[in-house]
Each structure stands twice: as structure tokens, then as C-alpha cells.
């Protein structure tokens, strides 16, 4: 029996919902060179709210894509890093970024044409 990837409870859709989220892609891409603190991630990802960053990081950690390490120092320090599974997403994230940079002109032209329709 073939799985219906459009069904809400399909495991493939659940994974696509996680890795297809814009904040998830930006977090994974931000962590490509190594671990970062929460504040460093927030600074790199312009426009993400603290609530959304926290929710996305928790989801990525739950799905095994990111690890969260708490260091017993004062003040407490928390680092986030990609797992092996998370690193396997870098090729996809890079491809999405490359596509966006290559086609942004086309997208902007299409938006302008759409917005100028009567």
C-alpha cells in the first residue's frame, strides 16, 4: 500500500513540514560552520521572533537535527549545533539558497506583473 504524502499524519509530510519551514532552513544554514549560541542565531536570522526561534529550535532538536548543549557556567551558556542528520540537510538548504538567488529577479518580475493586474 502506498503512503499518501498529502495526508496530515503521513511521516513524510511531518518531516517536510519541519525541514520545509523557512526558519528551519535558516537555522540549519546558520549552523553549517559549527555551533552557535541562541543570541548568535537570533542576530544572524534577521526578523525571527524569540518565540519562533525557540519553537523552531525545540522542533529541530526533537527531530534529531540539532543538539542543544547547556554549559554549567555563570551565566549559563547554551550552544546549538547540527547533528549528523542535520548536516545531511546542508546540500538541500544550499540548493534552495542557490535557487532563490538565481531566480529572485524572475520572482520579483512575476510579483510585479501579478500586483499590476486589474
BATORDREN-570356 format. One record per residue (C-alpha): residue number from 0; residue in three letters; x negated, y negated, z negated. Coordinates in Angstrom, 3 decimals. Each point is the difference from the previous one (the first is absolute). Layout:
<nuzas>
k_r_xx_yy_zz
NUM_ALA_X_Y_Z $
...
</nuzas>
This chain:
<nuzas>
k_r_xx_yy_zz
0_UNK_0.000_0.000_0.000 $
1_UNK_-1.381_-3.392_0.986 $
2_UNK_-0.187_-2.735_-2.633 $
3_UNK_2.033_-3.127_0.706 $
4_UNK_-2.606_-2.751_-0.478 $
5_UNK_2.805_-2.576_0.015 $
6_UNK_1.623_1.504_-3.083 $
7_UNK_-0.571_-2.037_-3.162 $
8_UNK_-1.275_2.982_-1.978 $
9_UNK_-2.395_1.265_2.686 $
10_UNK_-3.546_0.204_-1.439 $
11_UNK_-1.463_-1.449_3.203 $
12_UNK_2.251_-3.025_-0.240 $
13_UNK_-0.928_-0.519_-3.630 $
14_UNK_-3.693_-0.089_0.941 $
15_UNK_0.684_-2.281_2.982 $
16_UNK_1.936_-2.350_-2.262 $
17_UNK_-3.065_-0.256_-2.241 $
18_UNK_-2.774_-0.326_2.576 $
19_UNK_2.075_-2.038_2.442 $
20_UNK_0.630_-2.720_-2.547 $
21_UNK_-1.897_-3.215_0.805 $
22_UNK_-1.320_-0.389_-3.554 $
23_UNK_-1.257_3.593_-0.049 $
24_UNK_-1.882_-0.494_3.262 $
25_UNK_-1.568_-3.207_-1.311 $
26_UNK_-1.002_1.630_-3.302 $
27_UNK_-1.548_3.025_1.720 $
28_UNK_-1.880_-2.276_2.399 $
29_UNK_-1.189_-2.198_-2.871 $
30_UNK_-1.451_2.997_-1.824 $
31_UNK_-1.939_1.331_3.008 $
32_UNK_-3.355_-1.251_-1.306 $
33_UNK_0.451_1.170_-3.581 $
34_UNK_1.903_-0.614_-3.192 $
35_UNK_1.541_-3.334_-0.907 $
36_UNK_1.594_-1.476_-3.076 $
37_UNK_3.668_-0.933_0.018 $
38_UNK_-0.809_-3.713_0.197 $
39_UNK_-2.384_0.574_2.914 $
40_UNK_2.741_1.844_1.876 $
41_UNK_2.474_-2.782_-0.733 $
42_UNK_-2.452_-2.589_1.343 $
43_UNK_-0.688_1.994_3.183 $
44_UNK_3.650_0.646_0.775 $
45_UNK_1.411_-3.471_0.371 $
46_UNK_3.728_-0.214_-0.685 $
47_UNK_0.502_3.187_-1.992 $
48_UNK_1.846_-0.592_-3.260 $
49_UNK_-1.391_1.520_-3.200 $
50_UNK_3.121_2.175_-0.271 $
51_UNK_-0.336_1.337_3.558 $
52_UNK_-3.746_0.596_-0.355 $
53_UNK_0.550_1.935_-3.226 $
54_UNK_2.869_2.057_1.474 $
55_UNK_-1.955_0.815_3.136 $
56_UNK_-3.134_0.971_-1.924 $
57_UNK_2.055_2.272_-2.266 $
58_UNK_1.608_1.658_3.020 $
59_UNK_-3.354_0.489_1.712 $
60_UNK_-1.424_1.454_-3.211 $
61_UNK_2.992_2.312_-0.397 $
62_UNK_-0.456_1.216_3.586 $
63_UNK_-3.705_0.711_-0.542 $
64_UNK_-1.250_-2.750_2.317 $
65_UNK_-1.502_-2.281_-2.651 $
66_UNK_-1.633_0.651_-3.348 $
67_UNK_0.299_-2.347_-2.951 $
68_UNK_-2.917_-0.085_-2.434 $
69_UNK_0.300_-1.803_-3.331 $
70_UNK_-3.330_-0.997_-1.531 $
71_UNK_-0.158_-0.213_-3.795 $
72_UNK_-1.499_-3.475_-0.202 $
73_UNK_1.195_-3.304_-1.381 $
74_UNK_1.800_-1.433_1.838 $
75_UNK_1.346_3.196_1.567 $
76_UNK_-1.025_0.592_3.593 $
77_UNK_2.007_2.005_2.508 $
78_UNK_-1.398_1.045_3.372 $
79_UNK_1.841_1.451_2.972 $
80_UNK_-1.659_2.192_2.615 $
81_UNK_1.001_2.212_2.882 $
82_UNK_0.109_3.740_-0.522 $
83_UNK_-1.172_2.390_2.701 $
84_UNK_3.611_0.118_1.159 $
85_UNK_0.123_-3.794_0.036 $
86_UNK_-3.218_-0.234_2.008 $
87_UNK_1.578_2.257_2.597 $
88_UNK_2.494_-2.831_0.692 $
89_UNK_-2.688_-2.514_0.961 $
90_UNK_0.004_1.001_3.667 $
91_UNK_3.753_-0.585_0.214 $
92_UNK_-0.233_-3.328_-1.827 $
93_UNK_-2.837_-1.144_2.251 $
94_UNK_1.985_1.011_3.076 $
95_UNK_3.016_-2.008_-1.199 $
96_UNK_-2.180_-3.029_-0.669 $
97_UNK_-1.684_0.301_3.404 $
98_UNK_3.379_0.295_1.728 $
99_UNK_1.359_-3.039_-1.868 $
100_UNK_-3.027_-2.117_0.899 $
101_UNK_0.094_1.111_3.645 $
102_UNK_3.734_-0.613_0.436 $
103_UNK_0.737_-2.996_-2.249 $
104_UNK_0.236_-2.260_3.056 $
105_UNK_2.557_2.307_1.607 $
106_UNK_2.006_0.155_-3.219 $
107_UNK_-0.027_-3.787_-0.400 $
108_UNK_1.082_-0.435_3.633 $
109_UNK_2.837_2.496_-0.490 $
110_UNK_1.141_-1.774_-3.168 $
111_UNK_-0.010_-3.358_1.745 $
112_UNK_1.993_1.391_2.927 $
113_UNK_2.475_1.639_-2.370 $
114_UNK_0.400_-3.108_-2.175 $
115_UNK_0.576_-2.250_3.025 $
116_UNK_2.884_2.096_1.337 $
117_UNK_3.385_-1.728_-0.015 $
</nuzas>
